[in-house]
């Protein structure tokens, strides 16, 4: 069973040599909330609260949320797959780029297919599979970016940038934010030499997300706003431009919400949702899987999440009822919405509604559910309650909440 949030909080508080009252003063979180978490009378907390506690403790957000299963957080050596990913992101100094096994068959279109498949694995939360194949994709991209004419190299740099961006996303999911930042810095360098004028802005969005995970919320907001303004000012209206711009606005809104400014976040999300109407009038992207996720459904899903995080369960469920999932909505986004709906029902005391949403989530993405500490916290809250609807026991046993 994953370590309880309260256990992590108590351990980090003791390491910081803080009393519960001292942490409350530094984080502006009530002593009562801290006590309930540490005594396991409260199994979860809002993300703004988690951010505030992390700031008070002087740690990254991931220290409180915990690493996903399968990634050592005990001081043990990294598994070989993670070592290979590190080596792909940061190759040995003075070493020539590795040649792919079949140089005659490796082309830009084939590499972009590899990248699309990699992003598909990522959005399906198949992180183990992705960690196995991604070093090879990065190596292929490095080779393509180093050979051929100027135009070929620029296309290769675009592929390399997307491969390194994917490595950054995977590292964030694995709780390795420093590795993520190294990958994203290299992705930005590739973007500057690439043929894709929007790639740098997409990588900026990823960096902003990494800053969020490191509890650098002001840095995340400022970067997302700057990049969005630059895209809007310098690029003509295409579906790719609208999606990249919209993704950056959503990122800025999320950072504002996690800082406690829900009203500003709500205004930005409304602006983003209004902009999705442009997409219906524009030709779709050629490689949609390699462009930022942005559609009316993705904006609504994120609005549901922010409402849940700010203790507005009725608003969250109203927003969820209006969601019409588009074909390009990644599976991971669909599962996030089910998880947030379950949280909203839990907050309203509707255990049956919460279990129905969680059961559906477990049916469509059991592996993803096991990776998410938030799912464990919701089931823990339900299991600690007086009402235990049919199906809750199965979920509690599957997640290790009940033996």
C-alpha positions as CSV (number, residue, x, y, z in Angstrom):
1,X,0.0,0.0,0.0
2,X,1.2,3.5,-0.8
3,X,2.5,5.7,2.0
4,X,-0.4,7.8,3.5
5,X,-0.3,11.6,2.9
6,X,-0.3,12.1,6.7
7,X,2.7,9.9,7.1
8,X,4.7,11.9,4.5
9,X,3.5,15.2,6.1
10,X,4.6,14.1,9.6
11,X,8.0,12.8,8.3
12,X,8.8,15.9,6.3
13,X,7.6,18.2,9.2
14,X,10.0,16.4,11.6
15,X,12.9,16.6,9.1
16,X,12.2,20.4,8.9
17,X,12.3,20.5,12.8
18,X,8.8,22.1,12.9
19,X,5.9,21.6,15.3
20,X,2.4,21.4,13.9
21,X,1.8,24.9,15.0
22,X,5.1,26.1,13.4
23,X,4.1,24.5,10.1
24,X,0.6,26.1,10.3
25,X,2.2,29.5,10.7
26,X,4.6,29.1,7.8
27,X,2.0,27.6,5.4
28,X,-1.2,29.4,6.5
29,X,-2.9,26.1,6.8
30,X,-4.9,25.5,10.0
31,X,-3.4,23.3,12.8
32,X,-6.6,21.3,12.8
33,X,-6.1,20.3,9.1
34,X,-2.5,19.3,9.8
35,X,-3.5,17.3,12.8
36,X,-6.3,15.5,11.0
37,X,-3.9,14.6,8.1
38,X,-1.2,13.3,10.4
39,X,-3.6,11.3,12.5
40,X,-5.2,9.9,9.3
41,X,-8.6,11.3,10.3
42,X,-8.4,13.1,6.9
43,X,-7.1,11.2,3.9
44,X,-6.7,13.9,1.3
45,X,-6.3,17.7,0.9
46,X,-6.9,20.2,-1.9
47,X,-4.1,21.0,-4.2
48,X,-3.9,24.6,-3.0
49,X,-3.5,23.2,0.5
50,X,-0.8,20.8,-0.6
51,X,1.1,23.6,-2.3
52,X,0.9,25.7,0.8
53,X,2.1,22.9,3.0
54,X,5.0,22.2,0.6
55,X,6.0,25.8,0.6
56,X,5.9,25.9,4.4
57,X,8.1,22.7,4.5
58,X,10.4,24.0,1.9
59,X,10.0,20.9,-0.4
60,X,8.7,20.2,-3.9
61,X,5.1,19.3,-4.4
62,X,6.1,15.7,-5.4
63,X,7.6,15.2,-1.9
64,X,4.1,15.4,-0.5
65,X,2.2,13.7,-3.3
66,X,4.6,10.8,-3.5
67,X,6.3,9.1,-6.4
68,X,4.2,6.8,-8.6
69,X,4.6,3.0,-8.0
70,X,7.7,1.4,-9.5
71,X,10.0,4.4,-9.1
72,X,12.4,4.1,-6.2
73,X,12.1,6.8,-3.5
74,X,14.2,5.0,-0.9
75,X,17.7,5.9,-2.0
76,X,18.1,2.7,-4.0
77,X,19.7,2.8,-7.4
78,X,17.5,3.7,-10.3
79,X,16.2,0.8,-12.4
80,X,18.0,0.1,-15.7
81,X,15.1,1.6,-17.7
82,X,15.4,4.9,-15.9
83,X,19.1,4.9,-16.3
84,X,18.7,4.4,-20.0
85,X,16.3,7.3,-20.1
86,X,18.7,9.6,-18.3
87,X,21.5,8.5,-20.7
88,X,19.2,9.3,-23.7
89,X,18.4,12.7,-22.4
90,X,22.0,13.5,-21.3
91,X,24.3,11.4,-23.5
92,X,27.9,10.9,-22.5
93,X,30.1,14.0,-23.2
94,X,32.1,13.9,-26.5
95,X,30.3,10.8,-27.7
96,X,29.0,10.9,-31.3
97,X,25.2,10.5,-31.7
98,X,24.3,6.8,-31.8
99,X,23.4,5.4,-35.1
100,X,20.0,3.6,-35.4
101,X,20.0,-0.1,-36.2
102,X,18.6,0.5,-39.7
103,X,19.8,3.9,-41.1
104,X,18.3,3.3,-44.5
105,X,14.7,2.9,-43.2
106,X,14.8,5.8,-40.7
107,X,13.0,8.8,-42.1
108,X,11.3,11.9,-40.7
109,X,7.7,10.4,-41.4
110,X,8.7,7.2,-39.7
111,X,10.2,9.0,-36.7
112,X,7.0,11.1,-36.3
113,X,5.0,7.9,-36.3
114,X,7.3,6.7,-33.5
115,X,6.7,9.9,-31.6
116,X,2.9,9.7,-32.0
117,X,3.0,6.2,-30.7
118,X,5.1,7.4,-27.7
119,X,2.6,10.1,-26.9
120,X,-0.2,7.6,-27.1
121,X,1.5,5.4,-24.6
122,X,2.0,8.4,-22.3
123,X,-1.6,9.5,-22.4
124,X,-2.7,5.9,-21.7
125,X,-0.5,6.0,-18.6
126,X,1.6,3.1,-19.9
127,X,4.7,4.6,-18.3
128,X,6.6,1.3,-18.1
129,X,6.3,0.6,-21.8
130,X,7.1,4.2,-22.7
131,X,10.2,4.1,-20.5
132,X,11.4,1.1,-22.4
133,X,11.0,2.5,-25.9
134,X,11.6,6.2,-25.4
135,X,15.5,6.1,-25.2
136,X,15.5,4.5,-28.7
137,X,13.1,7.2,-30.1
138,X,15.4,10.0,-28.6
139,X,18.5,8.3,-30.2
140,X,16.7,8.1,-33.6
141,X,15.8,11.8,-33.3
142,X,19.4,12.8,-32.4
143,X,20.7,10.9,-35.5
144,X,18.1,12.5,-37.8
145,X,18.9,15.9,-36.4
146,X,22.6,15.5,-37.2
147,X,22.6,14.4,-40.8
148,X,21.3,15.6,-44.2
149,X,20.6,19.1,-45.6
150,X,19.7,22.2,-43.6
151,X,16.0,21.5,-44.1
152,X,16.3,17.9,-43.1
153,X,18.2,18.9,-40.0
154,X,15.6,21.4,-39.0
155,X,12.9,18.8,-39.3
156,X,15.1,16.4,-37.3
157,X,15.5,19.1,-34.6
158,X,11.7,19.4,-34.5
159,X,11.4,15.6,-33.9
160,X,14.2,15.7,-31.3
161,X,12.4,18.5,-29.5
162,X,9.2,16.6,-29.3
163,X,11.1,13.4,-28.2
164,X,12.8,15.4,-25.4
165,X,9.5,17.1,-24.4
166,X,8.0,13.6,-24.1
167,X,11.0,12.5,-21.9
168,X,10.3,15.6,-19.8
169,X,6.7,14.7,-19.3
170,X,7.5,11.1,-18.4
171,X,10.1,12.3,-15.9
172,X,7.6,14.6,-14.3
173,X,5.1,11.7,-14.0
174,X,7.9,9.6,-12.4
175,X,8.6,12.3,-9.8
176,X,12.0,13.2,-11.3
177,X,11.5,16.9,-11.8
178,X,15.2,17.7,-12.2
179,X,15.6,15.2,-15.0
180,X,12.4,16.7,-16.5
181,X,13.9,20.2,-16.5
182,X,17.1,18.9,-18.1
183,X,15.1,17.2,-20.8
184,X,12.9,20.3,-21.4
185,X,15.9,22.6,-21.6
186,X,17.4,20.4,-24.3
187,X,14.0,20.3,-26.0
188,X,14.0,24.1,-26.0
189,X,17.4,24.2,-27.6
190,X,16.2,21.8,-30.3
191,X,13.1,24.0,-30.9
192,X,15.2,27.0,-31.6
193,X,17.0,25.1,-34.4
194,X,13.8,23.4,-35.7
195,X,11.4,24.0,-38.5
196,X,8.4,24.2,-36.1
197,X,7.6,27.8,-35.0
198,X,5.3,26.6,-32.3
199,X,7.5,24.0,-30.7
200,X,9.2,26.4,-28.3
201,X,5.9,27.5,-27.0
202,X,4.7,23.9,-26.5
203,X,7.9,23.2,-24.5
204,X,7.3,26.3,-22.5
205,X,4.0,24.9,-21.4
206,X,5.7,21.7,-20.3
207,X,8.3,23.7,-18.3
208,X,5.4,25.6,-16.7
209,X,3.9,22.3,-15.6
210,X,7.3,21.2,-14.2
211,X,7.5,24.5,-12.2
212,X,4.0,23.7,-10.8
213,X,5.3,20.3,-9.6
214,X,8.2,22.1,-8.0
215,X,5.8,24.5,-6.3
216,X,7.2,27.5,-8.3
217,X,3.7,28.8,-9.1
218,X,4.6,32.4,-9.9
219,X,7.3,31.2,-12.3
220,X,4.8,28.8,-13.9
221,X,2.1,31.5,-14.3
222,X,4.6,34.1,-15.7
223,X,6.1,31.7,-18.2
224,X,2.7,30.5,-19.5
225,X,1.3,34.0,-19.9
226,X,4.5,35.2,-21.7
227,X,4.5,32.3,-24.1
228,X,0.7,32.7,-24.8
229,X,1.1,36.4,-25.6
230,X,4.1,35.6,-27.9
231,X,2.1,33.0,-29.8
232,X,-0.9,35.2,-30.2
233,X,1.3,38.1,-31.4
234,X,3.6,36.3,-33.8
235,X,1.6,33.4,-35.3
236,X,-1.3,33.4,-37.8
237,X,-4.5,31.7,-36.9
238,X,-4.2,27.9,-37.5
239,X,-5.6,25.0,-35.5
240,X,-2.1,24.4,-34.2
241,X,-1.7,28.0,-33.1
242,X,-5.1,28.0,-31.3
243,X,-4.3,24.7,-29.5
244,X,-0.9,25.8,-28.4
245,X,-2.2,29.2,-27.2
246,X,-5.2,27.6,-25.5
247,X,-3.0,25.1,-23.7
248,X,-0.8,27.9,-22.3
249,X,-3.9,29.9,-21.1
250,X,-5.1,26.7,-19.3
251,X,-1.7,26.3,-17.7
252,X,-1.7,29.8,-16.4
253,X,-5.2,29.3,-15.0
254,X,-4.2,26.2,-13.2
255,X,-1.2,27.9,-11.6
256,X,-3.4,30.8,-10.5
257,X,-5.9,28.4,-9.0
258,X,-3.2,26.5,-7.1
259,X,-2.0,29.8,-5.7
260,X,-5.5,30.3,-4.3
261,X,-6.9,32.8,-6.9
262,X,-9.8,30.8,-8.2
263,X,-11.7,33.7,-9.7
264,X,-8.8,34.7,-11.9
265,X,-8.4,31.1,-12.9
266,X,-12.1,30.8,-13.7
267,X,-11.9,34.0,-15.9
268,X,-8.9,32.6,-17.9
269,X,-10.7,29.2,-18.3
270,X,-13.8,30.9,-19.7
271,X,-11.6,32.9,-22.2
272,X,-10.0,29.6,-23.2
273,X,-13.3,27.8,-23.7
274,X,-14.6,30.7,-25.8
275,X,-11.5,30.4,-28.1
276,X,-12.3,26.7,-28.8
277,X,-15.0,27.9,-31.2
278,X,-12.3,28.9,-33.6
279,X,-11.2,25.3,-34.0
280,X,-14.4,24.3,-35.8
281,X,-13.6,26.9,-38.5
282,X,-10.0,25.8,-39.1
283,X,-8.5,22.8,-40.9
284,X,-7.4,20.2,-38.2
285,X,-3.7,19.8,-37.4
286,X,-1.8,17.4,-39.7
287,X,-0.2,15.6,-36.7
288,X,-2.7,16.2,-33.9
289,X,-1.0,13.9,-31.4
290,X,2.1,16.1,-31.6
291,X,0.3,19.3,-30.8
292,X,-0.9,20.6,-27.4
293,X,-4.2,19.1,-26.1
294,X,-6.8,21.8,-26.4
295,X,-10.5,21.5,-27.1
296,X,-13.8,22.4,-25.5
297,X,-13.9,19.1,-23.7
298,X,-10.3,19.4,-22.4
299,X,-11.1,22.9,-21.1
300,X,-14.3,21.6,-19.4
301,X,-12.4,18.7,-17.8
302,X,-9.8,21.2,-16.4
303,X,-12.6,23.4,-15.1
304,X,-14.1,20.5,-13.3
305,X,-10.8,19.7,-11.7
306,X,-10.2,23.3,-10.5
307,X,-13.8,23.5,-9.1
308,X,-13.2,20.2,-7.1
309,X,-9.8,21.4,-5.8
310,X,-11.5,24.6,-4.5
311,X,-14.3,22.8,-2.7
312,X,-17.0,23.6,-5.2
313,X,-18.5,20.1,-5.8
314,X,-21.9,21.3,-7.1
315,X,-20.2,23.6,-9.6
316,X,-17.9,20.7,-10.6
317,X,-20.8,18.3,-11.3
318,X,-22.7,21.0,-13.3
319,X,-19.6,21.5,-15.5
320,X,-19.1,17.7,-15.9
321,X,-22.7,17.3,-17.1
322,X,-21.9,19.6,-20.0
323,X,-18.8,17.7,-21.2
324,X,-19.0,16.3,-24.6
325,X,-15.8,14.3,-25.2
326,X,-14.2,15.0,-28.6
327,X,-12.4,12.3,-30.5
328,X,-9.0,13.8,-29.8
329,X,-9.4,13.9,-26.1
330,X,-6.6,11.6,-24.7
331,X,-7.7,8.7,-22.4
332,X,-5.8,10.2,-19.5
333,X,-8.0,13.3,-19.6
334,X,-11.1,11.2,-19.6
335,X,-9.9,9.3,-16.5
336,X,-9.0,12.6,-14.7
337,X,-12.6,13.7,-15.2
338,X,-14.0,10.5,-13.7
339,X,-11.7,10.9,-10.7
340,X,-12.8,14.5,-10.2
341,X,-16.4,13.5,-10.5
342,X,-15.8,10.9,-7.8
343,X,-14.2,13.4,-5.6
344,X,-17.1,15.8,-6.0
345,X,-19.7,13.2,-5.1
346,X,-17.6,12.2,-2.1
347,X,-17.5,15.8,-0.9
348,X,-21.3,16.0,-1.2
349,X,-21.7,12.8,0.9
350,X,-23.0,10.8,-2.1
351,X,-20.9,7.7,-1.6
352,X,-23.0,5.7,-4.2
353,X,-22.3,8.3,-6.9
354,X,-18.6,8.3,-6.1
355,X,-18.3,4.5,-6.2
356,X,-20.1,4.5,-9.6
357,X,-17.6,7.0,-11.0
358,X,-14.6,5.1,-9.5
359,X,-15.9,1.7,-10.8
360,X,-16.2,3.2,-14.3
361,X,-12.7,4.5,-14.0
362,X,-11.3,1.2,-12.8
363,X,-13.0,-0.5,-15.8
364,X,-11.6,1.8,-18.4
365,X,-8.1,2.4,-16.9
366,X,-7.2,0.1,-14.0
367,X,-3.5,0.7,-14.5
368,X,-3.9,4.4,-14.5
369,X,-6.0,4.3,-11.4
370,X,-3.3,2.4,-9.4
371,X,-0.8,5.1,-10.4
372,X,-2.8,7.9,-9.0
373,X,-2.4,8.7,-5.3
374,X,-5.6,10.8,-5.5
375,X,-7.7,7.7,-6.3
376,X,-6.3,6.0,-3.2
377,X,-7.2,9.0,-1.0
378,X,-10.8,9.1,-2.3
379,X,-11.3,5.4,-1.7
380,X,-9.7,5.8,1.7
381,X,-12.2,8.6,2.6
382,X,-15.1,6.5,1.4
383,X,-13.9,3.4,3.3
384,X,-13.6,5.5,6.5
385,X,-17.2,6.7,6.1
386,X,-20.4,5.1,7.5
387,X,-21.9,4.3,4.1
388,X,-20.2,1.6,2.0
389,X,-22.1,1.1,-1.2
390,X,-21.8,-2.0,-3.3
391,X,-18.5,-2.1,-5.2
392,X,-16.5,-0.1,-2.7
393,X,-15.0,-3.2,-1.1
394,X,-13.6,-4.4,-4.4
395,X,-12.1,-1.0,-5.1
396,X,-10.6,-0.8,-1.6
397,X,-9.0,-4.2,-1.9
398,X,-7.6,-3.4,-5.4
399,X,-5.9,-0.2,-4.2
400,X,-4.7,-1.8,-0.9
401,X,-6.9,0.4,1.3
402,X,-8.6,-2.7,2.7
403,X,-7.1,-6.2,3.1
